[in-house]
Amino acid sequence: MTRIFINIVALASVMTFASTAQASKLSGREINNLIAGKRVMLATRWGSFPLRYRTNKRVTGDGSALGLARFFAPKETGNWWIASNQLCQRFPTWYKGQSFCFSITQTGTNTIRWVRNDGYAGTATISK
């Protein structure tokens, strides 16, 4: 029984190392290539929150399907840009117009993990 437990722990350690090794922090150019013209679906506790990153450096977020209107304007368009290998964005009223930048790590073909410059982090899926 102890041997089985040790084998399970060893296998879990190898799988964790393998998934970490596959994940790679993206450069600014890689971030741009990954999201420009795409929809990024942020995983939230209320469901998926879509952000559309257009090639003209405009980004639109729409939380109306999640019932977020009680917290803020459910849909808004702002700007996005790349700075210091991070994805940055600013919306006119969301977060009182404050800019945020995100480090992006690709975790799969269409999945990412992001960490905002204030430490807040999450995951997302990218689609056309």
N, C-alpha and C positions, 0 to 999 in steps of 0.2 A: 504494500500500500504506500509506504514512504517513497519507494522508487517511482511509482506512478506519479505521485505528487511532484517529485523533483523533475521528472520528464515534462510534466505540464508547465511548471514554472519556467523551465529552460526553453520550451517551445514558445511560450508567451513572450519571453525576453527577446528571442530571435525575431518573432513577428513584429514586436514593437520597434526593434532596431531597424528592420527592413522597411517598415512604413516611414520611419523618420528619415532614413537614407534616401527614400524616393522623393520626399518633400523637398522643394527647393525655393528659397527666397528669390523673388523675381527682381530683375533690374527694371529701371524706368521704361526702357524700350519694350521689354517683355510684357510689362503691365499694359502698356498702350496697345500692343498687338493683341493681347488677350481680351481686353474689354471694349475697345473702340468699335462702335456699331453693334454692341451686344446688350443683352438684358442680364443683369446680375440679380439673382434671387437670394436676398439675405435671409438666413434662418433666424426667426424670432420666436418668442414664446407665444405669439398670437398667430403664427403661420409664416409663410414666405412673403417677404416684402420686396417688390420689384423696383429696381433702379435701371433705367435705360440710359446707357452711356453712348451718346451720338458722336459721330466722327467730327462734328463741328465744335466739340468740347462743351456741349450742353448736356446736362444730366437731369432726368425727370424721375422723381420718386412718386409712387402712388400707393398709399396705404388705405384707400377708401374701402377696398374689399375686406380689410381687417378690422374695420370699425374703429379706426384710430382718430376719427374726427373730433372725438371728445377731448383729445390731448393736444392736437395741433391741426393746422390745415392739412387735409388728407393728401393733397396732390400739390407738388411744387416743382419748378424747374430752376436749376442753378447752373453753376459752372464746375468743370473738372479740369485738372491739369496734372502734369507729372513734375515733381520736384524732389531732388536728392533720392532717386529710386523709390519714391513713394507716390501713391495715388492721393491727390488732394482734391477737396471739393468744398463748395460753399453754396448755401441756399439763401435766398433773400430773408426769409423769416424763420425757418427751422434753425434751432439752436441759436436764436437771436442773431443770425447772420454770421456766426463764427465759422472760420475755416478749420477743417480737420484734415489731417494727412494719415495715410494708412500704409503700413508695410504689408506686402502681400506674399504669401507662401503658397505655391501651387501644391495641392495634396493629391490631385488626380487629374485626369484629362480635362474635366470640366468643373473641378471643385477647387476652392481656395480656402485658406484661413487668413483672416485679416486682423491686424492689431492697430488700433487707432493710437495717435500720439499721446493720448491721455491714459493709455493702458487698457481701455475697453477692447474686447476681442470677440470674434465670432467666426462663423463659416458662411459660405455662399456657394451657389451653383451658377454656372454661366451657360447661357443659351443664346441662340440667334434672335 
